[in-house]
């Protein structure tokens, strides 16, 4: 079974939509490890703050099957796909890591570059799996977080349990 990590975010009814996503992931994959929830400003556009977290689970599903499930969850909460890459959304789920695999074949890019670019991905991932080694850099998530300039994307810990 593969160890899988996904990043989840929402800035439209975020508590409701993240709750739906976490519930659905638990129903599909069973035991789910979930990070704390963090609030961050929208990146790339003016909009409401996002709530973000990372979830980890094990599955025999192939990476593209995981992506299909992610799209099902997007559809479930009414996310409309359009030309606006940067905009408000009820749910945004990204496949961050699939075991230690490195995949760069559209539509899949794993590990996702967001891990090392955004605090709202790296911090919850480092919290959930501090000793997890990034398959490209060979460094742990905790060491990446310790070296990250958190002032570039400030986070606020939110007391929401999903």
C-alpha positions as CSV (number, residue, x, y, z in Angstrom):
1,X,0.0,0.0,0.0
2,X,1.2,3.4,-0.9
3,X,1.5,6.3,1.6
4,X,-0.3,9.3,0.1
5,X,-0.4,12.9,1.2
6,X,-2.9,15.5,-0.2
7,X,-3.2,19.2,0.5
8,X,-6.7,20.6,1.0
9,X,-7.8,24.2,0.9
10,X,-11.0,26.3,0.7
11,X,-12.1,29.9,0.9
12,X,-15.8,29.4,0.1
13,X,-17.6,28.0,3.2
14,X,-14.2,26.5,4.1
15,X,-15.3,24.7,7.4
16,X,-18.2,23.0,5.6
17,X,-16.4,22.1,2.5
18,X,-13.2,20.9,4.2
19,X,-15.4,18.9,6.6
20,X,-17.1,17.2,3.6
21,X,-13.8,16.4,2.0
22,X,-12.2,14.9,5.1
23,X,-15.4,12.8,5.8
24,X,-15.4,11.5,2.2
25,X,-11.6,10.7,2.3
26,X,-12.2,8.7,5.5
27,X,-15.1,6.8,4.0
28,X,-13.0,6.0,0.9
29,X,-9.6,5.3,2.4
30,X,-10.2,4.5,6.1
31,X,-7.7,5.8,8.6
32,X,-6.8,9.3,7.8
33,X,-4.1,11.4,9.5
34,X,-5.1,15.1,9.4
35,X,-2.9,18.1,10.3
36,X,-4.0,21.2,12.1
37,X,-5.9,23.7,10.1
38,X,-4.2,26.9,9.1
39,X,-5.5,30.2,7.8
40,X,-3.6,32.0,5.0
41,X,-4.2,34.9,2.7
42,X,-5.2,34.1,-0.9
43,X,-2.2,33.8,-3.2
44,X,-2.3,35.1,-6.7
45,X,-5.6,37.1,-6.3
46,X,-7.6,39.3,-4.0
47,X,-10.1,37.2,-2.0
48,X,-11.1,35.7,1.3
49,X,-8.5,33.9,3.3
50,X,-8.1,30.2,2.8
51,X,-8.2,27.4,5.4
52,X,-5.6,24.7,4.6
53,X,-4.6,21.3,5.9
54,X,-2.8,18.2,4.8
55,X,-4.2,14.7,5.1
56,X,-2.3,11.4,4.8
57,X,-3.6,7.9,4.2
58,X,-2.6,4.6,2.7
59,X,-4.1,3.1,-0.4
60,X,-3.6,0.5,-3.2
61,X,-5.1,3.0,-5.7
62,X,-2.8,4.2,-8.4
63,X,-2.0,7.9,-8.6
64,X,-4.4,8.6,-11.4
65,X,-7.2,6.8,-9.4
66,X,-6.4,9.2,-6.5
67,X,-6.7,12.1,-8.9
68,X,-10.1,10.8,-10.1
69,X,-11.2,10.7,-6.5
70,X,-10.0,14.2,-5.9
71,X,-12.0,15.4,-8.9
72,X,-15.1,13.6,-7.6
73,X,-14.7,15.5,-4.3
74,X,-14.3,18.8,-6.2
75,X,-17.6,18.0,-8.1
76,X,-19.3,17.0,-4.8
77,X,-18.9,20.5,-3.4
78,X,-19.7,22.3,-6.7
79,X,-16.2,23.4,-7.8
80,X,-16.5,24.8,-11.3
81,X,-13.4,24.4,-13.5
82,X,-12.7,27.4,-15.6
83,X,-10.0,29.4,-17.1
84,X,-9.3,31.3,-13.9
85,X,-6.5,29.3,-12.2
86,X,-6.3,31.8,-9.4
87,X,-9.6,32.4,-7.8
88,X,-12.0,31.6,-4.9
89,X,-13.0,28.0,-4.6
90,X,-15.1,25.8,-2.4
91,X,-12.4,23.1,-2.4
92,X,-8.9,22.7,-3.8
93,X,-7.3,19.3,-3.3
94,X,-3.8,18.4,-4.6
95,X,-2.0,15.2,-4.6
96,X,1.3,16.1,-2.9
97,X,3.1,12.8,-2.5
98,X,2.6,9.2,-3.6
99,X,5.1,7.1,-1.6
100,X,8.5,8.3,-2.8
101,X,7.6,8.3,-6.4
102,X,8.7,11.0,-8.8
103,X,6.1,11.4,-11.6
104,X,6.2,14.1,-14.3
105,X,3.7,13.0,-16.8
106,X,0.7,15.3,-17.4
107,X,-1.6,15.5,-15.7
108,X,0.5,14.2,-12.8
109,X,3.4,16.0,-11.2
110,X,4.5,14.3,-7.9
111,X,6.0,15.5,-5.6
112,X,4.0,18.6,-6.1
113,X,6.2,21.7,-6.3
114,X,3.8,23.5,-3.9
115,X,5.4,21.6,-1.0
116,X,8.5,23.7,-1.1
117,X,6.9,26.9,-2.3
118,X,4.0,27.6,0.1
119,X,3.9,27.6,3.9
120,X,0.3,26.5,3.8
121,X,1.4,23.2,2.3
122,X,4.8,22.7,3.9
123,X,3.9,23.5,7.5
124,X,1.0,21.1,7.8
125,X,2.9,18.4,6.0
126,X,5.9,18.9,8.3
127,X,3.6,18.8,11.3
128,X,2.0,15.5,10.0
129,X,5.1,13.8,8.8
130,X,8.2,15.6,10.1
131,X,10.6,12.7,9.3
132,X,9.2,12.1,5.8
133,X,12.0,12.5,3.2
134,X,11.2,14.6,0.2
135,X,11.9,12.3,-2.8
136,X,13.8,14.9,-4.8
137,X,15.7,16.9,-2.2
138,X,16.5,14.0,0.2
139,X,15.7,16.3,3.1
140,X,13.0,15.8,5.7
141,X,9.8,17.9,5.7
142,X,10.8,19.3,9.1
143,X,14.2,20.4,7.8
144,X,12.5,22.1,4.8
145,X,10.1,23.8,7.2
146,X,12.9,25.0,9.5
147,X,14.7,26.5,6.5
148,X,11.5,28.1,5.0
149,X,11.0,31.8,5.1
150,X,7.5,31.8,6.8
151,X,7.2,35.5,6.4
152,X,6.5,35.0,2.6
153,X,3.2,33.3,3.4
154,X,2.1,34.0,7.0
155,X,-0.1,31.4,8.6
156,X,-2.5,31.5,11.5
157,X,-3.3,28.2,13.4
158,X,-7.1,27.8,13.5
159,X,-8.8,25.8,16.2
160,X,-10.9,23.7,13.9
161,X,-10.8,19.9,14.2
162,X,-11.9,17.9,11.2
